[in-house]
Amino acid sequence: MKLILAGIVLILIVETNAQWYNFAREAFQGAGDMRRAYKDMKEANWIGADKYFHARGNRDAASRGPGGEWAAEVISNAREWTQEITGRGAEDSAADQKANEHGRSGKDPNVYRPPGLPDKY
Protein backbone atom coordinates (compact mmCIF):
# COMPACT_ATOMS: atom_id res chain seq x y z
CA MET A 1 0.00 0.00 0.00
CA LYS A 2 2.82 2.40 0.85
CA LEU A 3 4.50 1.59 -2.44
CA ILE A 4 1.32 2.36 -4.40
CA LEU A 5 0.85 5.63 -2.50
CA ALA A 6 4.49 6.58 -3.12
CA GLY A 7 4.04 5.80 -6.83
CA ILE A 8 0.93 7.98 -7.04
CA VAL A 9 2.69 10.87 -5.29
CA LEU A 10 5.67 10.52 -7.62
CA ILE A 11 3.43 10.57 -10.69
CA LEU A 12 1.63 13.68 -9.43
CA ILE A 13 4.92 15.45 -8.76
CA VAL A 14 6.28 14.59 -12.20
CA GLU A 15 3.06 15.62 -13.93
CA THR A 16 2.96 19.01 -12.20
CA ASN A 17 6.55 19.71 -13.26
CA ALA A 18 6.33 17.94 -16.60
CA GLN A 19 7.90 20.76 -18.59
CA TRP A 20 11.39 20.37 -17.16
CA TYR A 21 12.33 17.52 -19.47
CA ASN A 22 11.34 19.49 -22.61
CA PHE A 23 13.99 22.16 -22.05
CA ALA A 24 16.92 20.22 -23.54
CA ARG A 25 14.90 19.13 -26.57
CA GLU A 26 13.66 22.70 -27.14
CA ALA A 27 17.21 24.05 -26.80
CA PHE A 28 18.54 21.52 -29.30
CA GLN A 29 15.78 22.30 -31.79
CA GLY A 30 16.20 26.04 -31.22
CA ALA A 31 19.92 25.74 -31.95
CA GLY A 32 18.93 24.00 -35.20
CA ASP A 33 16.63 26.91 -36.05
CA MET A 34 19.47 29.34 -35.48
CA ARG A 35 21.78 27.23 -37.64
CA ARG A 36 19.19 27.11 -40.42
CA ALA A 37 18.76 30.89 -40.38
CA TYR A 38 22.54 31.36 -40.54
CA LYS A 39 22.82 28.86 -43.40
CA ASP A 40 20.01 30.61 -45.28
CA MET A 41 21.67 34.00 -44.73
CA LYS A 42 24.93 32.72 -46.19
CA GLU A 43 23.14 31.05 -49.09
CA ALA A 44 21.02 34.11 -49.89
CA ASN A 45 24.06 36.40 -49.77
CA TRP A 46 21.65 39.35 -49.94
CA ILE A 47 22.74 42.86 -49.03
CA GLY A 48 20.69 44.21 -46.12
CA ALA A 49 19.20 40.84 -45.13
CA ASP A 50 21.33 40.33 -42.00
CA LYS A 51 18.77 41.73 -39.55
CA TYR A 52 15.95 39.73 -41.16
CA PHE A 53 17.82 36.45 -40.65
CA HIS A 54 18.71 37.42 -37.09
CA ALA A 55 15.07 38.12 -36.28
CA ARG A 56 13.81 35.01 -38.09
CA GLY A 57 16.27 32.64 -36.43
CA ASN A 58 15.50 34.02 -32.97
CA ARG A 59 11.74 33.92 -33.58
CA ASP A 60 11.83 30.32 -34.83
CA ALA A 61 14.01 29.18 -31.93
CA ALA A 62 12.00 31.01 -29.26
CA SER A 63 8.76 29.54 -30.61
CA ARG A 64 10.04 26.13 -29.44
CA GLY A 65 9.58 27.16 -25.81
CA PRO A 66 11.86 28.22 -22.95
CA GLY A 67 14.71 25.97 -24.09
CA GLY A 68 14.63 27.37 -27.61
CA GLU A 69 14.49 30.92 -26.31
CA TRP A 70 17.50 30.22 -24.10
CA ALA A 71 19.44 28.72 -27.01
CA ALA A 72 18.61 31.71 -29.22
CA GLU A 73 19.78 34.15 -26.57
CA VAL A 74 23.02 32.28 -25.85
CA ILE A 75 23.88 31.84 -29.52
CA SER A 76 23.00 35.45 -30.40
CA ASN A 77 24.97 36.88 -27.49
CA ALA A 78 27.99 34.71 -28.29
CA ARG A 79 27.94 35.80 -31.92
CA GLU A 80 27.65 39.48 -31.08
CA TRP A 81 30.27 39.22 -28.35
CA THR A 82 32.66 37.63 -30.85
CA GLN A 83 31.90 40.37 -33.35
CA GLU A 84 32.60 43.09 -30.78
CA ILE A 85 35.84 41.44 -29.62
CA THR A 86 37.15 41.30 -33.18
CA GLY A 87 36.29 44.99 -33.60
CA ARG A 88 33.72 44.55 -36.34
CA GLY A 89 31.37 47.35 -35.36
CA ALA A 90 29.60 48.03 -32.08
CA GLU A 91 26.80 49.91 -33.87
CA ASP A 92 26.08 46.94 -36.13
CA SER A 93 26.17 44.63 -33.13
CA ALA A 94 23.62 46.78 -31.28
CA ALA A 95 21.34 46.75 -34.33
CA ASP A 96 21.73 42.96 -34.58
CA GLN A 97 20.79 42.60 -30.91
CA LYS A 98 17.70 44.71 -31.49
CA ALA A 99 16.68 42.36 -34.33
CA ASN A 100 17.48 39.35 -32.11
CA GLU A 101 15.22 40.63 -29.33
CA HIS A 102 12.51 41.51 -31.86
CA GLY A 103 12.49 37.90 -33.05
CA ARG A 104 12.71 36.35 -29.59
CA SER A 105 9.67 38.35 -28.49
CA GLY A 106 7.66 36.60 -31.23
CA LYS A 107 7.28 39.62 -33.48
CA ASP A 108 7.22 39.36 -37.26
CA PRO A 109 10.76 39.23 -38.70
CA ASN A 110 9.48 40.54 -42.04
CA VAL A 111 9.81 44.11 -40.78
CA TYR A 112 13.54 43.57 -41.40
CA ARG A 113 13.03 41.83 -44.75
CA PRO A 114 14.89 43.69 -47.52
CA PRO A 115 13.14 44.37 -50.82
CA GLY A 116 13.64 41.66 -53.42
CA LEU A 117 14.76 38.90 -51.05
CA PRO A 118 13.53 35.67 -52.68
CA ASP A 119 10.36 34.16 -51.19
CA LYS A 120 12.35 30.99 -50.46
CA TYR A 121 13.58 32.77 -47.33
Backbone bond lengths (Angstrom), bond angles and torsions (degrees), N, CA, C in turn:
res aa  C-N    CA-C-N  psi(-1)  N-CA   C-N-CA  omega(-1)  CA-C   N-CA-C  phi
1 M - - - 1.445 - - 1.530 110.76 -
2 K 1.332 116.54 -43.00 1.461 119.92 178.46 1.523 111.04 -63.03
3 L 1.323 115.98 -37.71 1.452 120.46 -179.83 1.535 110.88 -65.61
4 I 1.312 116.89 -40.89 1.466 121.18 178.01 1.526 109.94 -65.02
5 L 1.325 117.19 -44.46 1.458 121.73 178.79 1.529 110.87 -62.41
6 A 1.325 116.41 -42.43 1.467 120.40 177.87 1.523 110.43 -63.42
7 G 1.316 117.59 -39.78 1.470 122.06 177.84 1.516 111.45 -63.41
8 I 1.318 117.66 -42.22 1.463 121.94 179.22 1.528 110.47 -64.50
9 V 1.323 116.36 -44.24 1.469 120.90 178.61 1.525 109.97 -62.14
10 L 1.319 116.97 -43.07 1.456 120.57 179.43 1.525 111.24 -62.31
11 I 1.315 117.21 -43.23 1.466 121.04 178.11 1.522 110.62 -62.22
12 L 1.319 117.72 -42.83 1.464 120.71 179.20 1.524 111.67 -64.06
13 I 1.310 117.30 -39.73 1.460 121.29 178.87 1.526 110.07 -65.11
14 V 1.319 116.61 -45.71 1.463 120.54 -179.26 1.521 110.37 -64.69
15 E 1.316 117.59 -42.14 1.463 120.70 -179.24 1.535 112.15 -65.45
16 T 1.313 117.91 -36.49 1.469 119.26 -179.96 1.518 111.76 -71.71
17 N 1.322 117.14 -26.10 1.465 121.47 178.62 1.523 110.91 -113.59
18 A 1.314 116.79 34.93 1.456 121.25 -171.91 1.518 113.99 -65.37
19 Q 1.295 119.33 -19.23 1.457 120.96 -175.42 1.524 113.82 -75.82
20 W 1.306 119.36 -16.33 1.452 120.76 -175.31 1.522 112.69 -60.44
21 Y 1.307 118.43 -34.87 1.456 120.00 -176.10 1.527 112.51 -79.18
22 N 1.323 118.75 -11.77 1.461 122.11 178.46 1.526 112.42 -80.26
23 F 1.312 117.39 -20.16 1.459 121.80 -172.61 1.530 112.17 -56.37
24 A 1.331 117.31 -49.03 1.464 120.73 -177.48 1.527 110.79 -64.35
25 R 1.308 117.32 -42.02 1.467 120.97 178.71 1.529 110.28 -63.24
26 E 1.335 116.26 -45.42 1.472 120.53 178.68 1.526 110.91 -61.53
27 A 1.332 116.73 -41.29 1.467 120.71 -179.77 1.523 110.50 -64.24
28 F 1.319 116.78 -42.45 1.463 121.34 179.34 1.527 110.38 -63.81
29 Q 1.314 117.02 -45.86 1.459 120.95 178.93 1.531 111.30 -66.53
30 G 1.331 116.51 -38.79 1.460 120.73 177.38 1.516 111.64 -63.09
31 A 1.333 116.78 -39.79 1.465 120.44 176.45 1.535 109.51 -62.68
32 G 1.317 116.90 -36.85 1.468 120.62 176.04 1.519 111.88 -64.48
33 D 1.335 116.53 -38.53 1.466 120.60 176.84 1.527 110.77 -63.33
34 M 1.308 116.12 -41.40 1.462 120.41 178.78 1.534 110.34 -65.40
35 R 1.316 116.52 -41.06 1.465 121.44 178.50 1.527 110.09 -62.97
36 R 1.327 116.59 -42.70 1.462 120.57 -179.48 1.536 110.72 -62.97
37 A 1.318 116.82 -43.16 1.466 120.41 179.35 1.533 110.23 -63.15
38 Y 1.319 117.06 -40.51 1.467 120.82 178.72 1.525 110.28 -64.91
39 K 1.335 115.78 -44.53 1.465 120.74 178.95 1.531 110.52 -61.02
40 D 1.326 116.43 -44.25 1.464 120.53 178.59 1.527 111.50 -63.22
41 M 1.331 116.42 -38.88 1.465 120.37 179.28 1.529 109.88 -62.65
42 K 1.319 116.89 -44.15 1.462 120.72 179.55 1.526 110.81 -66.46
43 E 1.318 116.40 -40.39 1.454 120.87 -179.89 1.531 111.56 -66.75
44 A 1.331 116.05 -43.15 1.461 120.23 -178.63 1.528 110.80 -66.04
45 N 1.330 116.28 -39.89 1.460 121.71 179.47 1.533 110.56 48.22
46 W 1.341 114.81 50.03 1.464 121.96 -172.92 1.523 109.87 -107.99
47 I 1.298 117.01 125.47 1.459 121.38 179.88 1.529 109.32 -63.38
48 G 1.321 116.02 129.73 1.460 121.99 177.84 1.519 115.16 85.69
49 A 1.334 117.64 4.80 1.465 120.56 -176.94 1.529 113.07 -93.82
50 D 1.311 117.73 -5.20 1.466 122.36 -175.57 1.531 112.22 -53.13
51 K 1.313 117.05 -50.47 1.472 120.52 -176.70 1.526 111.27 -65.37
52 Y 1.330 116.47 -36.39 1.473 120.19 177.59 1.522 110.45 -59.86
53 F 1.328 117.23 -47.65 1.467 120.17 -178.34 1.523 111.62 -68.53
54 H 1.325 117.07 -32.67 1.467 120.07 174.29 1.531 109.71 -61.65
55 A 1.318 115.48 -51.23 1.470 120.04 -178.33 1.520 111.24 -63.42
56 R 1.322 117.42 -42.52 1.466 120.71 -178.52 1.524 112.05 -65.03
57 G 1.320 116.89 -45.94 1.464 120.07 179.32 1.517 111.90 -61.24
58 N 1.317 116.94 -43.56 1.464 121.10 179.37 1.524 111.50 -66.91
59 R 1.337 117.07 -40.10 1.462 120.13 178.78 1.526 111.12 -64.74
60 D 1.336 116.91 -45.65 1.464 120.62 -179.93 1.533 111.21 -62.35
61 A 1.320 116.12 -43.83 1.465 119.98 -179.08 1.528 111.16 -66.72
62 A 1.321 117.03 -45.30 1.468 120.73 -177.76 1.526 111.69 -66.20
63 S 1.338 116.71 -27.17 1.465 119.31 179.62 1.522 111.77 -68.51
64 R 1.318 117.61 -13.07 1.476 121.80 177.51 1.527 111.92 -72.03
65 G 1.321 116.99 -24.56 1.457 121.33 -177.62 1.516 110.00 128.11
66 P 1.331 116.63 -169.20 1.471 120.50 -176.89 1.535 113.80 -57.43
67 G 1.311 117.59 -37.57 1.465 120.08 178.77 1.511 111.94 -65.83
68 G 1.313 117.32 -41.81 1.455 121.65 177.90 1.514 112.10 -66.43
69 E 1.327 115.53 -39.78 1.465 119.58 177.70 1.523 110.54 -63.50
70 W 1.327 116.04 -41.57 1.466 120.77 177.96 1.525 110.27 -61.88
71 A 1.332 117.00 -46.53 1.465 120.72 -179.56 1.529 110.38 -60.99
72 A 1.329 117.13 -42.93 1.463 121.05 179.85 1.523 110.77 -61.18
73 E 1.316 116.38 -43.23 1.464 120.26 -179.04 1.530 111.21 -66.10
74 V 1.330 116.63 -45.22 1.464 120.59 -178.93 1.531 110.59 -63.74
75 I 1.324 116.55 -46.54 1.459 120.21 -178.63 1.531 110.86 -65.27
76 S 1.326 116.40 -44.11 1.470 120.34 -179.89 1.521 111.33 -63.08
77 N 1.316 116.56 -45.31 1.463 120.10 -179.58 1.524 111.41 -64.72
78 A 1.330 116.84 -39.56 1.466 120.18 179.13 1.527 110.49 -64.45
79 R 1.306 116.35 -41.62 1.463 120.23 -179.53 1.532 110.57 -64.86
80 E 1.315 115.95 -45.54 1.469 119.04 -178.47 1.522 111.28 -69.70
81 W 1.320 116.59 -36.15 1.463 120.54 177.48 1.522 109.65 -62.16
82 T 1.340 116.13 -44.24 1.461 120.82 178.47 1.515 110.40 -61.85
83 Q 1.315 116.59 -41.36 1.462 121.17 -179.70 1.534 110.75 -63.86
84 E 1.321 116.64 -41.01 1.464 120.36 179.55 1.528 111.39 -68.32
85 I 1.330 116.59 -40.25 1.468 121.34 -179.28 1.523 110.70 -62.46
86 T 1.331 116.14 -38.96 1.464 119.90 -178.93 1.523 111.86 -81.01
87 G 1.338 117.13 -1.03 1.453 121.39 175.96 1.515 114.12 73.93
88 R 1.326 116.65 36.42 1.457 119.98 -176.63 1.521 112.86 -101.25
89 G 1.316 118.00 33.34 1.452 121.09 171.00 1.513 115.64 102.76
90 A 1.322 116.18 103.29 1.459 121.14 178.29 1.523 110.91 -70.47
91 E 1.340 117.48 -32.39 1.468 120.02 -179.79 1.524 109.88 -66.83
92 D 1.329 116.15 -43.76 1.462 120.50 179.17 1.524 110.30 -64.28
93 S 1.311 116.39 -38.78 1.455 121.00 179.21 1.522 110.83 -63.89
94 A 1.318 117.41 -41.05 1.469 121.02 178.32 1.525 110.69 -64.80
95 A 1.325 117.03 -39.76 1.467 120.65 177.73 1.525 110.74 -67.14
96 D 1.334 116.79 -38.07 1.465 120.55 176.43 1.524 110.42 -62.86
97 Q 1.335 116.44 -42.87 1.470 119.85 179.80 1.531 111.33 -63.67
98 K 1.322 116.20 -35.56 1.463 119.60 177.02 1.530 109.80 -63.34
99 A 1.330 116.97 -43.46 1.464 121.30 177.36 1.531 110.56 -65.37
100 N 1.335 117.05 -38.82 1.472 121.08 177.64 1.522 110.58 -59.73
101 E 1.317 116.74 -48.40 1.467 121.46 -179.30 1.524 111.24 -65.94
102 H 1.326 116.38 -37.05 1.463 121.24 177.01 1.536 109.15 -57.92
103 G 1.308 116.63 -47.91 1.456 121.24 179.55 1.515 113.16 -66.65
104 R 1.324 116.76 -44.20 1.470 120.14 -179.16 1.519 112.10 -63.42
105 S 1.323 117.04 -26.95 1.472 119.31 -180.00 1.529 111.47 -80.69
106 G 1.335 116.76 0.10 1.459 120.72 176.27 1.516 114.48 88.87
107 K 1.313 116.76 7.11 1.467 120.15 -179.40 1.531 110.51 -77.54
108 D 1.310 115.03 161.19 1.458 122.58 -176.76 1.532 111.60 -67.06
109 P 1.333 118.33 120.29 1.463 119.97 179.62 1.527 112.98 -72.09
110 N 1.322 117.67 -12.64 1.461 120.65 -177.03 1.526 113.42 -66.29
111 V 1.329 117.64 -13.77 1.469 118.71 175.42 1.531 110.14 -64.84
112 Y 1.318 117.12 -21.76 1.462 122.72 178.05 1.531 112.32 -98.41
113 R 1.315 117.22 -0.71 1.458 121.38 -176.03 1.533 110.19 -69.52
114 P 1.339 116.84 123.79 1.473 118.84 179.92 1.533 110.62 -77.15
115 P 1.308 116.64 152.77 1.464 119.78 178.44 1.536 110.99 -61.99
116 G 1.324 115.26 137.29 1.452 120.66 175.79 1.514 115.77 87.63
117 L 1.340 118.70 -7.57 1.457 120.25 178.64 1.532 108.37 -60.29
118 P 1.316 118.86 127.35 1.461 120.91 -176.91 1.535 112.21 -54.54
119 D 1.336 115.57 145.65 1.461 121.81 -178.95 1.522 112.81 -61.22
120 K 1.333 116.72 -19.66 1.467 121.32 178.49 1.536 111.25 -54.10
121 Y 1.329 115.36 -29.35 1.459 120.62 -177.01 1.503 110.24 -101.91
